[in-house]
Amino acid sequence: MIYIYSGNRLHETDSLRQALKLEKEEFRGQRPVVSAVGAGGKTTTLHRLADEYVRAGVPVLVTTTTHIMKEDREWFLSGFSEEKIEEQLQKAGQAWVGESAPGGKLGKLSDSALEKLLKRDTPVLIEADGAKRLPAKVPAEHEPVLLHCTTHVLSVYGLDSVGQKIEDTVFRPELAEILLKKKRTECVTEKDIALLAASDVAGRKGCPETAVYTVVLNKADDEKLRKTALAICRSLEEKGIRQVIVTGRQKS
């Protein structure tokens, strides 16, 4: 399920591409470069967006400026090969590309390979942050790794962090203590997530001035969590952020 926040309510929509208005930009000939940062479902969000492109018959490339897990699918490619990329775009409609990295991961391509990838006339999705599978985070000095050509930044948070202790649910809790002015043994609230998402040293850190910034609240899998998401949306609106998408488990 996908919802757009508007008029103090959540409105269900058909797709992430629609929610992000990517279809309109593609119609005008603008090639999107979408970077996911934050925590709590970046890879899931990119999978969902990539699959939407595939169903629409639009080839899509996915890469990373940090690390991403390599899955046992033929369109996950270790190393840059234009021939293999083209083969997977033709066969699967998508190609996830990165350098082979320890732990069964794909890492950042070389600068020259990344430049070639970005020259293709294809939407590009990028995992640009890491959080060790935790639902929220505060970035360190070197994070996130956003490219200047990024057109859309998706700042992702898992709603399951709300009500949990900072030390158990936030990546880099020592930084969260400073930003949130709370002890790591205290629990994360809806207002804390809104503060992180609106902050120029957290969710919005490094976002190019020309990029569209969108907060994605993930894991809204039941009515209680959707109410939690709505409370965060309202807090974000008070902070001047109105572009918020809420996602839940996909319908079967």
ROMIKE-95173 format. One line per 5 residues: number of its first residue (from 1); for each residue y, z, x of C-alpha. Coordinates in Angstrom, 1 decimal. Layout:
N
NUM	Y/Z/X ~ ...
//
This chain:
252
1	0.0/0.0/0.0 ~ 3.5/-0.8/1.2 ~ 6.7/0.5/-0.2 ~ 10.4/-0.2/0.4 ~ 12.9/2.6/0.0
6	15.8/1.6/-2.2 ~ 18.0/3.3/-4.9 ~ 16.5/6.7/-4.2 ~ 13.0/5.5/-5.0 ~ 10.0/3.9/-3.4
11	9.3/0.3/-4.7 ~ 5.9/-1.2/-4.0 ~ 5.9/-4.6/-2.3 ~ 3.3/-7.2/-1.3 ~ 3.5/-7.3/2.4
16	5.2/-6.1/5.6 ~ 6.6/-9.5/6.3 ~ 8.3/-9.4/2.9 ~ 9.5/-5.8/3.5 ~ 11.0/-6.8/6.8
21	12.4/-10.0/5.5 ~ 10.6/-11.9/8.2 ~ 9.7/-14.8/5.9 ~ 13.4/-15.6/5.3 ~ 14.2/-15.6/9.0
26	11.2/-17.8/9.8 ~ 12.4/-20.2/7.1 ~ 15.7/-20.4/8.9 ~ 13.9/-21.2/12.1 ~ 14.3/-17.8/13.8
31	11.3/-16.7/15.8 ~ 10.8/-12.9/15.4 ~ 9.9/-10.6/18.3 ~ 8.7/-7.4/16.7 ~ 8.3/-4.2/18.8
36	6.6/-1.1/17.6 ~ 7.6/2.2/19.1 ~ 7.0/5.9/18.2 ~ 3.6/7.2/17.1 ~ 1.3/7.6/14.2
41	0.0/4.1/13.6 ~ 1.7/1.5/15.8 ~ -1.5/-0.5/16.4 ~ -2.5/-0.3/12.7 ~ 0.9/-1.5/11.7
46	0.7/-4.4/14.2 ~ -2.8/-5.3/13.0 ~ -1.6/-5.4/9.4 ~ 1.4/-7.6/10.3 ~ -0.8/-9.9/12.4
51	-3.3/-10.3/9.6 ~ -0.5/-11.2/7.2 ~ 0.6/-14.0/9.5 ~ -3.0/-15.2/9.8 ~ -3.4/-15.3/6.0
56	-0.2/-17.2/5.7 ~ -1.4/-19.8/8.2 ~ 1.2/-18.8/10.8 ~ -0.2/-18.3/14.3 ~ 0.8/-15.0/15.9
61	0.7/-13.5/19.4 ~ 0.4/-9.8/20.1 ~ 1.0/-8.1/23.5 ~ 2.1/-4.9/25.0 ~ 4.7/-3.6/27.4
66	2.7/-0.4/28.0 ~ -1.0/-0.2/27.0 ~ -3.1/-1.1/24.0 ~ -6.8/-0.6/23.4 ~ -8.9/-3.7/23.8
71	-11.1/-4.3/20.8 ~ -14.5/-6.1/20.8 ~ -13.1/-9.2/19.2 ~ -12.9/-12.6/20.7 ~ -9.1/-12.9/20.2
76	-8.5/-9.9/22.5 ~ -7.9/-11.6/25.9 ~ -7.8/-10.0/29.3 ~ -5.4/-11.9/31.6 ~ -3.1/-14.7/30.8
81	-4.7/-18.1/30.1 ~ -2.7/-20.6/28.1 ~ -5.9/-22.5/27.4 ~ -7.7/-19.4/26.0 ~ -4.6/-18.4/24.0
86	-4.4/-21.8/22.4 ~ -8.1/-21.7/21.6 ~ -7.8/-18.4/19.8 ~ -4.7/-19.4/18.0 ~ -6.6/-22.4/16.7
91	-9.8/-20.5/15.8 ~ -8.6/-17.0/14.7 ~ -4.9/-17.6/14.1 ~ -4.0/-14.7/16.5 ~ -4.3/-13.7/20.1
96	-3.9/-10.3/21.6 ~ -3.1/-10.7/25.3 ~ -2.7/-8.3/28.2 ~ -3.8/-7.6/31.7 ~ -7.1/-5.7/32.1
101	-6.4/-2.0/32.5 ~ -8.5/1.2/33.0 ~ -10.1/2.9/30.0 ~ -10.9/-0.3/28.1 ~ -7.2/-1.1/27.6
106	-4.9/-4.0/27.9 ~ -1.8/-3.5/30.0 ~ 1.5/-5.3/30.4 ~ 1.4/-8.9/31.6 ~ 3.2/-9.9/34.7
111	6.8/-10.8/34.3 ~ 6.1/-14.5/34.7 ~ 3.1/-14.5/32.3 ~ 5.2/-12.6/29.7 ~ 8.0/-15.1/30.1
116	5.6/-18.0/29.4 ~ 4.2/-16.1/26.4 ~ 7.7/-15.6/24.9 ~ 8.6/-19.2/25.4 ~ 6.0/-20.3/22.8
121	7.3/-21.1/19.3 ~ 5.2/-18.3/17.8 ~ 6.0/-14.9/16.3 ~ 5.3/-12.2/18.9 ~ 4.3/-8.6/18.1
126	4.6/-6.0/20.9 ~ 3.2/-2.5/21.2 ~ 6.1/-1.0/23.3 ~ 5.3/2.7/23.3 ~ 2.4/5.2/23.7
131	1.7/8.5/22.0 ~ -2.0/9.3/22.8 ~ -2.9/8.9/19.1 ~ -0.6/11.7/18.0 ~ 1.5/11.2/14.8
136	5.0/11.9/16.2 ~ 6.7/11.8/19.6 ~ 9.8/12.3/21.6 ~ 10.1/9.6/24.4 ~ 10.4/10.4/28.1
141	13.1/8.9/30.3 ~ 11.0/5.8/31.0 ~ 10.0/5.2/27.3 ~ 9.9/3.0/25.2 ~ 9.6/-0.3/27.0
146	11.7/-2.7/24.8 ~ 12.4/-6.3/25.8 ~ 16.0/-7.5/25.4 ~ 14.7/-10.4/23.2 ~ 13.4/-8.0/20.6
151	14.6/-8.9/17.2 ~ 13.0/-6.1/15.2 ~ 12.1/-2.5/16.2 ~ 9.6/-0.6/14.1 ~ 9.9/3.1/14.7
156	6.5/4.5/13.4 ~ 5.7/8.1/12.3 ~ 2.5/9.5/10.8 ~ 3.2/11.6/7.7 ~ 0.3/13.9/8.7
161	2.5/15.5/11.3 ~ 4.5/17.3/8.5 ~ 3.4/20.9/8.1 ~ 1.6/20.9/11.5 ~ 2.7/22.8/14.6
166	4.9/20.8/17.0 ~ 2.5/21.6/19.9 ~ -0.5/20.1/17.9 ~ 1.2/17.0/16.5 ~ 4.1/15.8/18.6
171	3.6/14.0/21.9 ~ 5.8/15.6/24.6 ~ 6.3/18.9/22.7 ~ 8.5/20.2/25.5 ~ 11.1/17.5/24.7
176	10.7/18.1/20.9 ~ 11.6/21.7/21.4 ~ 14.9/20.7/22.9 ~ 15.8/18.0/20.4 ~ 14.7/19.9/17.3
181	15.9/23.2/18.6 ~ 12.6/24.8/17.6 ~ 9.7/26.5/19.3 ~ 6.5/24.4/19.8 ~ 4.6/26.9/17.6
186	6.8/26.1/14.6 ~ 5.8/23.4/12.1 ~ 7.3/19.9/11.7 ~ 9.3/19.4/8.6 ~ 10.5/16.3/6.7
191	14.0/16.9/8.1 ~ 12.5/17.0/11.7 ~ 11.0/13.6/11.2 ~ 14.3/12.2/9.9 ~ 16.1/13.7/12.9
196	13.7/12.1/15.3 ~ 13.8/8.7/13.6 ~ 17.6/8.7/13.5 ~ 18.2/9.9/17.1 ~ 19.4/7.7/19.8
201	17.3/9.6/22.3 ~ 14.1/9.5/20.2 ~ 13.3/6.9/17.5 ~ 16.3/4.6/18.2 ~ 16.2/5.0/22.0
206	16.6/1.6/23.7 ~ 16.9/-0.4/20.5 ~ 18.9/-3.6/21.3 ~ 22.2/-3.7/19.4 ~ 21.2/-7.1/17.9
211	17.8/-5.9/16.7 ~ 17.0/-4.8/13.1 ~ 15.9/-1.1/13.2 ~ 13.3/-0.1/10.7 ~ 11.6/3.3/10.3
216	7.9/3.1/9.2 ~ 6.4/6.2/7.6 ~ 2.6/5.7/7.9 ~ -0.4/7.3/6.2 ~ 1.1/7.8/2.7
221	-2.4/7.8/1.3 ~ -1.9/10.0/-1.7 ~ 0.9/11.2/-4.1 ~ 1.7/14.3/-2.1 ~ 2.3/12.3/1.1
226	4.4/9.8/-0.8 ~ 6.6/12.6/-2.0 ~ 6.8/13.7/1.7 ~ 7.8/10.2/2.6 ~ 10.4/10.1/-0.1
231	12.0/13.3/1.1 ~ 12.2/11.8/4.6 ~ 13.7/8.6/3.3 ~ 16.5/10.6/1.5 ~ 17.2/12.5/4.7
236	17.4/9.3/6.7 ~ 19.8/7.8/4.1 ~ 22.1/10.8/4.6 ~ 22.0/9.8/8.3 ~ 23.0/6.2/7.6
241	19.5/4.7/7.9 ~ 18.4/2.8/4.8 ~ 15.8/0.4/6.2 ~ 12.7/2.5/5.7 ~ 9.2/1.2/4.9
246	6.3/3.5/3.7 ~ 2.8/2.4/4.2 ~ -0.5/3.8/3.0 ~ -4.2/2.9/3.1 ~ -4.7/-0.8/2.3
251	-6.2/-1.6/-1.1 ~ -9.8/-2.8/-0.9
//
